[in-house]
């Protein structure tokens, strides 16, 4: 079977910085990528309160706080290189084995092999 690749340059597990909105300047780890919206859910950011009635699963009910999706254009990848460590765009390079590499456009460090 053919592998489907995401068109987004941000993936689950990446550390991102919010560049617009109420949480501007804060950073966190990506919990999930929602390709249909297109949005990302970031750990401990964009918290919303959800009022729930008591049910079989949630006997107590009440107000729950959880992360809400953020549009992917409002976040930027944080470079893992300690000397760079700023919001960056990513690029693609290929190594001698033909594997795709995700690289930081600012400092050129390899972020991840894909």
C-alpha positions in Angstrom: 0.0 0.0 0.0 1.1 3.5 -0.6 1.9 5.7 2.3 0.0 9.0 2.5 2.1 11.9 3.6 0.8 14.9 5.4 1.0 18.2 3.6 1.7 20.0 6.9 5.2 20.6 8.1 4.1 20.3 11.8 3.7 16.8 13.2 2.6 15.2 16.4 5.3 15.5 19.1 6.8 18.7 17.7 7.3 21.7 20.0 5.6 24.8 18.5 5.2 28.5 19.4 1.8 30.3 19.0 2.4 33.4 16.8 -1.2 34.8 16.8 -4.2 34.7 19.1 -4.8 34.8 22.9 -1.9 32.5 23.6 0.6 34.4 21.5 4.2 33.7 22.6 3.5 30.5 24.5 5.0 27.2 23.4 3.9 23.6 23.9 4.0 20.1 22.5 1.7 19.1 19.6 -0.8 16.4 20.9 -2.5 15.9 17.5 -2.8 17.2 14.0 -6.3 17.5 12.5 -5.8 17.5 8.7 -9.5 18.1 7.8 -9.7 21.4 9.7 -6.5 22.1 9.3 -5.5 22.6 12.9 -3.3 21.3 15.7 -4.0 20.6 19.3 -1.2 21.9 21.6 -0.6 20.7 25.1 -1.9 23.2 27.8 -2.7 25.9 25.2 -6.0 27.3 23.9 -7.9 26.0 26.9 -11.7 26.1 26.7 -14.3 25.3 29.4 -16.9 22.7 28.5 -20.0 22.4 30.6 -21.2 18.8 30.8 -24.3 17.2 32.2 -23.9 14.1 34.4 -24.0 10.9 32.3 -23.1 7.2 32.5 -19.4 7.9 31.6 -19.2 11.2 33.6 -21.3 10.8 36.7 -20.2 14.1 38.3 -20.7 16.4 35.4 -19.6 20.0 35.8 -17.1 22.2 34.0 -14.2 20.5 32.2 -11.2 22.3 30.8 -9.5 20.9 27.7 -7.4 22.0 24.8 -9.0 23.3 21.7 -7.5 23.1 18.1 -5.5 26.1 16.8 -5.3 26.8 13.1 -1.9 25.6 11.8 -1.1 29.0 10.3 -1.1 30.5 13.9 1.8 28.2 15.1 5.4 27.8 14.1 7.8 25.0 14.8 10.4 25.7 17.5 13.9 24.8 16.4 15.3 22.0 18.7 18.9 23.3 18.3 19.9 25.0 21.6 21.9 27.8 19.7 19.0 28.6 17.4 15.9 27.8 19.5 13.5 30.2 17.8 10.3 29.9 15.7 11.4 28.7 12.2 10.1 27.5 8.9 11.2 24.0 7.8 12.7 22.7 4.6 13.2 19.3 3.0 16.6 17.8 2.1 17.6 14.4 1.0 20.5 12.4 2.4 22.8 10.1 0.4 20.5 7.1 1.1 17.5 8.9 -0.5 15.7 9.6 2.8 13.9 12.8 3.3 15.1 15.1 6.1 13.2 17.9 7.8 15.7 20.8 8.4 15.6 24.2 10.1 15.7 27.0 7.5 17.5 29.3 9.9 20.4 27.2 11.1 20.3 24.1 8.8 20.1 21.5 11.7 18.3 18.2 10.9 15.0 18.1 12.8 13.8 14.7 11.9 14.1 11.9 9.3 10.8 11.2 7.5 
